[in-house]
Amino acid sequence: MTHIDKDPLEGGFNTNFFQTDIKGNLVLSRVPKPNRDLFENILYEFRAIGFTADGGRVQRRSIEEQVHFANSAASKGLPVLPFFKSGEQWSMPYLENIVPIDEYLRSADVADQEKNMAVFDLLTGLERAHRQNIIYGDRWSGNMIVDNGKVMHIDFDLELSGDYAREADLAQTLYHLIWADASRATLPLIIGVVSKLGNYDIHKTLHYLEGFSQFFTDTPVGGVGETVTQVVDAITIQKQSRSKGAIIIGNGTHL
């Protein structure tokens, strides 16, 4: 491996250094870093939504645990960026054209149909992971990326565990998707997909979703409380109607 004289990419819990492999491909070598303040803030976030009161736990994954988790998920066909060993460090491919999901959903250059496809793939892929007991954790917009139209998951520094880990993982994903989509073009799809999910305690999921909305109210990723309430109400109505055998036309709400 050859070091590249280029500023590293700094994450909250890691630093990623540019290097080239023996074939000349650009890769990122990951080195974990302590960030107790950030971790305490995240713990506070999950306390605030009620996850820890429900017996949920939030923990740091070691670099070895991240590697095992990511590579195991990738081996199951899930859209996860895997690691590989490079000397004494763990590295991953450098994807030059990736875009965080929030930038993708807000881009005027991306058609609504493509945005909806990305969100559909993300949500159905998340359910597929959860059915295999794979809980990604820390699903904010920066950890959900789009590479040439393909949705992928990166960064698994945090582990969620407990009876409602799937629900918290889904709720966090939903919150950041709702926040990211300023045009609201994907909201009917989100409502339709989530209302059909059967592998979750939907009431707990929506409770956590409202908790994230309240927690982030006065932050740069806040300000979508009214939209979250509309989404929660619409999903609840569709779930109730489906349980009664009714047929829903449209998304059931004025979004």
N, C-alpha and C positions, 0 to 999 in steps of 0.2 A: 504494500500500500504506500502511496505517495501523498504527502500532505500538500494541500493547495493553499496558496496565500490568498485567502478569501475570508471575509468576516463570517464567523460561525452563525448558525441559526439558533437563537436562544429561546428555549421553552421555559415554562414555569418551573418544571422539575428536571430539566435536562439541557445540555448544550450539545449541538450537533455540528461536528467539524467536517469540512469538505475534504475529500481525498479521492484519489483515483485508484482503481483496482489494477490487476496485472494486465487487463485488456484495455485499459485506458478509460473505462467507464467511470463517470462521476458518482460517488456514493457519499453517504452521510454516516459518520461514526458517532455513536451516541455515548455521552458520558453523563451519568446522573448527577444531580446537585441537590443539596438540601435547601428547602425553602419552607421553614417551619411556619412562617407567617401565612403564606398562601395555603398551606395544608390546614391550618387552624380556621382560616376563612371558609374553606370548603366544608370542613366539619360543621361549622356554624350554619352554613347553607342547608345542609342535610338535616341538621337539628330543626331548623326553622320550618321545613316543609313537613316535619313529623316522621321522617324516615327512621331516625335513631330511636324515637319513642316507640316505634313498632318493632324494635329489636334489630334494626338494620345496622350494619357496620361499614365504615369507610376506612380503607387502609392503603398505605403506599405499597406498590409492587417494586421489588428489587429489579435490577436490569435483567437478571437471569429469569425471574418470573415473567417479566414483560416479553422476553424472547420466547419462552415456552408457550405463553398464552397466545401471542400473535401467530407463531408458526403452527400451533395446533389448530387455531381458527382457520388459517389459510389452507391447511391440509384438508379441511372439511369443505372446501369450496366457498368459504365466506370471503367477502370483499375486504380483505385485510392486507396491509402492507407488511410482508414478512421481514425478518432479520436474517443475517448470515454472519458467520465469524470472519473477522479480518484481523489477523495477527492476534493481539491480546484484547481487541475491542470487538464490540458488536456493531454491525453496520446495516444499513438498508439502502435500497436504490434511491437515487435522487431523481424525482419526477419534476421536470422543468416546467411543465404546463399545468400544474395543479392549481385549483382555485378553491378556497374555502366555500362551504355551502352558502354562507350568507352573501358573499360576493356574487356567486353564481345566480342565486335567486333574485338579486337586485340588479343584475346586469340588463341593460336595455338591448344588448346584442344577443340575448338568449330568448328564444320564443317560449311562450307560455306552455306549449306542448312539451318542450324539452324540460322545462322546470318541473312540470307535473310528472314526467317520466322519472326524473331524478328523485323526487320525493317518494314516488311509488316504490322505486327500487330500494330506497333507503329504509322505508318502513317495513316492507315485506321481508327485506333482508334481515332487519333487526329481529322480526318475529322468528325467522328461520334460525337465527343464532340462539335466541332465547329457548327455542324448543330443544336445542342441544345443550342447554344449561351453560351457554357462553354469554356472560354479562360483560359488555365492553367497559362501562363506567366512564364518567367524565365526558359525556357526549355533548359538549358545547360546539358551536359552529366551526371553530378552528380545528377540531379533531374529526370533522366530517368533510371530506374533500371530494372534488370532482376532477377527474383526470380524463380529458378528451371525451367528456360525456358520461364517463363511468364513475359511479359513486364508490368511494372507498373510506375505510376507517383507519385512523392512525392514532398513535399515542395512547398507551395503556398503563400510564403511571399509577392510576388509582383503581382499586378493586372495591366493588360493592358486593355485599353478601347479606344474607338474611332472607326471611320468608317473602319479602316484597321487593327484592332487588330488581327483578324484571320490571315491576311496575315503576320503580324509581328511574330505571334506565330509559324506559319508554317515555315517561313524563318529561324527563330532562331533554330528550331528543325532540319531543313535540314542542316544548316551550321554545327552544332555540330555532326550530323551523318556523314557528308562528312569528317570532320576533324578526327572523331574517327576511320573511316574505312581505316586504313593505307594500307591494301591490295587491296582496291578498289573493293572488291568482291561484294558489295551490290549496287554499283553505277548504273548498268543497271536496277536493280529493282527500285531504287529511281526514275530514269528518267521515267520509264514506269508508275509507280504509279502516280507521280505528273502530268505527261502529260495528265492523264485521269481525274484529279480532275476538277469538274465543279462548285464548290461552292466558288471560289476565283477569285479575280482580279489577274490573273497569272503574268501580267506585273509588278504589284506592288510587288508581292511576290518575283519575281526574282530580282527586283531592291533592295529590302531589303536584299536579300541573298548576292548580290554583295557588298552591304554596310557593312554587317557583315564581309565579307572576307577582305575588305580594312581596317576596323577598327582593326581587330586582326592580321594584317600582321606581326608585329614585337613583337608578344607575344607568350607565350608557346602554345597557341591554334591557332596559325597562320600557315602560310606557305603552304596553300592549294589554293592560288589564281588561279593558272593555272587550277587546277581540278575544282574549282567552275565555272570558265569561260566555261570549256568544258561541265559541267552539264547544265548550263544556256543555252548554244547554243543548246544542244541536246534536252532539254525540249521545247525550242522555235520552233525548227524544227518539232518536233512531234506534237506540238499544231497546228502549221500552216497546217501541212499535214492532221491532223484529221479534221480541219475545212473545208478542200477541199474534204474530203471524201476519202482520199488515205489510203492505207493499208501499215503500216510500218512493215518491217521485221527486226528483231533484235532491237538494241537500237539506231541505226542511228548515231553512233559516234564511234571513235576509242579510247575507254577508256580501 
